[in-house]
Amino acid sequence: MQIAPGAFHFRGHLSLDAQRTLVAQCRALVDGAVPAYVPVVRGGGKMHVRMLCLGKHWNGKTYAYEPTRSDFDDLPAPPLPDEWKALARDLARTAGMTLEADLCILNYYGADGRMGLHQDKDESARSLAAGVPVVSISLGDTARFLFGGLRRRDVVETLPLESGDAFVFGGPARLRYHGVSRIIPGTAPPGLGLTGRFNLTFRQY
Ligand SMILES: O=C(O)CCC(=O)C(=O)O
């Protein structure tokens, strides 16, 4: 469903089986050879998620993408799986947009996980100017997602992102402020076996 020009919320897009497969992949990745970590950002504050970037690493100190994690352990960003790229491509197409994702930021939110209001604007000037969308997939506990306007002070709408939901924002919505005010513990589908929440955001640098 379109919620604003360029912004789409697809509720229950992924079957429970598809969610289970993704959760297993996310788990293996965040505890793998290049594990997720809690970034410390420019001002010195710790983020409230565990993050793992695939394809390209987003450096929380410089707000720039790089091949290796120079703000943490110098390990290379693991590759973005082809089937994940295809999933993001299909979702963008469903929203009438084109995305050839070359990176994904995978975040794990525990019970106290959150993310302040921000714009995703560290991708290339070309990608941003073209309005190439961000495709977001939610797994596990429900998030209270904040979706604002192009200015920080604009009115912010709150919507629940549940397990299996996808959210796509591109075109005129690409630079809208967004964030997560909180996670609602215990709301993941019982059959998923996940405490907390994974969120995947696919982007094209
Ligand atoms: O977790 C979410 O739903 C949003 C994540 C986000 O805003 C981001 O990764 O930039």
The ligand as an ORCA input file, in Angstrom:
! r2SCAN-3c Opt
* xyz 0 1
  O      14.986     -0.605     11.445
  C      14.334      0.053     10.656
  O      13.179     -0.212     10.341
  C      14.949      1.305     10.056
  C      16.428      1.180      9.862
  C      17.046      2.436      9.342
  O      16.489      3.480      9.460
  C      18.337      2.403      8.702
  O      18.979      1.333      8.668
  O      18.753      3.455      8.193
*
